[in-house]
Amino acid sequence: MKMIELKDRRGNGFVINSQLIELVECIPETKITLTTGKYFLVQDSIEDVINKVVDFNRRVYGAEREVRVRQEQFEENIEEEN
């Protein structure tokens, strides 16, 4: 799951699955609506929510890409040795 940490209006931390985010809007609080229809009002700004999702995805997919590249390099080295 792709969980990001946010703060509710009282300042309590909680996590949500970022893959379920359908809509983020300012009403003036930041309202996050999920694909399930459930929504949360949070202290985090829209920009903060976006940055948290992007940062999480970079960590996950960046690491995944690093593993793929290293595996390809390893396989190339094996082929060159044979």
Contacts in CASP RR format, 6 or more apart in sequence:
PFRMAT RR
TARGET T0000
AUTHOR 0000-0000-0000
METHOD contacts of the structure
MODEL  1
MKMIELKDRRGNGFVINSQLIELVECIPETKITLTTGKYFLVQDSIEDVI
NKVVDFNRRVYGAEREVRVRQEQFEENIEEEN
1 17 0 8 1.000
1 19 0 8 1.000
2 17 0 8 1.000
2 18 0 8 1.000
2 19 0 8 1.000
2 53 0 8 1.000
2 56 0 8 1.000
2 57 0 8 1.000
2 60 0 8 1.000
3 15 0 8 1.000
3 16 0 8 1.000
3 17 0 8 1.000
3 18 0 8 1.000
3 56 0 8 1.000
4 15 0 8 1.000
4 16 0 8 1.000
4 18 0 8 1.000
4 49 0 8 1.000
4 52 0 8 1.000
4 53 0 8 1.000
4 56 0 8 1.000
5 13 0 8 1.000
5 14 0 8 1.000
5 15 0 8 1.000
5 52 0 8 1.000
6 13 0 8 1.000
6 14 0 8 1.000
6 15 0 8 1.000
6 16 0 8 1.000
6 32 0 8 1.000
6 40 0 8 1.000
6 42 0 8 1.000
6 43 0 8 1.000
6 44 0 8 1.000
6 49 0 8 1.000
6 52 0 8 1.000
7 13 0 8 1.000
7 14 0 8 1.000
7 42 0 8 1.000
7 43 0 8 1.000
7 44 0 8 1.000
8 14 0 8 1.000
8 40 0 8 1.000
8 41 0 8 1.000
8 42 0 8 1.000
8 43 0 8 1.000
9 29 0 8 1.000
9 41 0 8 1.000
9 42 0 8 1.000
9 43 0 8 1.000
11 43 0 8 1.000
14 40 0 8 1.000
16 32 0 8 1.000
16 34 0 8 1.000
16 40 0 8 1.000
18 52 0 8 1.000
18 53 0 8 1.000
18 56 0 8 1.000
18 57 0 8 1.000
20 34 0 8 1.000
20 35 0 8 1.000
20 36 0 8 1.000
21 32 0 8 1.000
21 33 0 8 1.000
21 34 0 8 1.000
21 35 0 8 1.000
21 49 0 8 1.000
21 53 0 8 1.000
22 33 0 8 1.000
22 34 0 8 1.000
22 35 0 8 1.000
22 37 0 8 1.000
23 31 0 8 1.000
23 32 0 8 1.000
23 33 0 8 1.000
24 30 0 8 1.000
24 31 0 8 1.000
24 32 0 8 1.000
24 33 0 8 1.000
24 46 0 8 1.000
24 49 0 8 1.000
24 50 0 8 1.000
25 31 0 8 1.000
25 33 0 8 1.000
25 46 0 8 1.000
26 45 0 8 1.000
26 46 0 8 1.000
29 41 0 8 1.000
29 42 0 8 1.000
29 43 0 8 1.000
30 41 0 8 1.000
30 42 0 8 1.000
30 43 0 8 1.000
30 44 0 8 1.000
30 45 0 8 1.000
30 46 0 8 1.000
30 48 0 8 1.000
30 49 0 8 1.000
31 39 0 8 1.000
31 40 0 8 1.000
31 41 0 8 1.000
31 42 0 8 1.000
32 39 0 8 1.000
32 40 0 8 1.000
32 42 0 8 1.000
32 49 0 8 1.000
33 39 0 8 1.000
34 40 0 8 1.000
42 49 0 8 1.000
44 52 0 8 1.000
END
